[in-house]
Amino acid sequence: MNGLEARAAISQLLLDKIREDRFPSNTHMAMLEEQLPREMLEEYLEVLMDKVEDEPYPSITMLRRIQRVADSF
């Protein structure tokens, strides 16, 4: 496994963890965003949007994070 493959594997692990957690860790999200491969950006944005979709009062912090990720396209 080379460095690029390792980064992709770690990113996938973090993305899966974020997807599974109802209220994902800010630390996990920040770690993922530091190394997120471009090809995973859309999937990550979808995961974040799913987190707030059914929330009557979504977290402002999460909404801002979604905006930042969307702006990075």
C-alpha positions in Angstrom: 0.0 0.0 0.0 1.5 3.4 -1.0 0.8 6.7 0.6 -2.1 7.6 -1.7 -3.8 4.3 -1.1 -3.4 4.7 2.6 -4.9 8.2 2.5 -7.9 6.8 0.5 -8.4 4.0 3.0 -8.3 6.3 6.0 -10.7 8.7 4.3 -13.1 5.9 3.6 -12.9 4.7 7.2 -13.7 8.2 8.5 -16.4 8.7 5.9 -18.1 5.4 6.9 -17.8 6.4 10.6 -19.4 9.8 9.9 -22.2 8.2 7.9 -23.0 5.7 10.7 -23.0 8.2 13.6 -26.2 10.2 14.2 -24.1 13.1 15.5 -20.7 12.6 14.0 -17.6 13.8 15.7 -16.3 17.3 14.7 -12.8 15.9 15.0 -13.6 13.0 12.6 -15.1 15.5 10.1 -12.2 17.9 10.4 -9.7 15.0 9.9 -11.5 13.8 6.8 -11.7 17.3 5.4 -7.9 17.7 5.8 -7.2 14.8 3.5 -10.4 14.2 1.5 -9.6 12.9 -2.0 -11.4 15.0 -4.6 -13.3 12.0 -5.9 -14.9 11.5 -2.5 -16.1 15.1 -2.1 -19.6 14.6 -3.6 -20.2 11.5 -1.4 -19.1 13.4 1.7 -21.4 16.3 0.9 -24.3 13.8 0.5 -23.6 12.2 3.8 -23.6 15.7 5.5 -26.8 16.7 3.9 -28.4 13.4 5.0 -27.5 14.3 8.5 -29.6 17.5 8.5 -32.4 16.5 6.1 -34.8 15.3 8.7 -33.8 17.6 11.5 -36.3 20.3 12.3 -33.6 22.5 13.7 -30.3 21.5 12.2 -27.1 22.5 13.8 -25.8 25.8 12.5 -22.3 24.4 12.7 -23.3 21.5 10.5 -25.0 23.8 8.0 -21.8 26.0 7.8 -19.7 22.8 7.3 -22.0 21.8 4.4 -21.6 25.3 2.9 -17.8 25.1 3.1 -17.7 21.6 1.6 -20.1 22.7 -1.2 -17.9 25.8 -1.9 -14.9 23.6 -2.4 -16.3 22.0 -5.6 
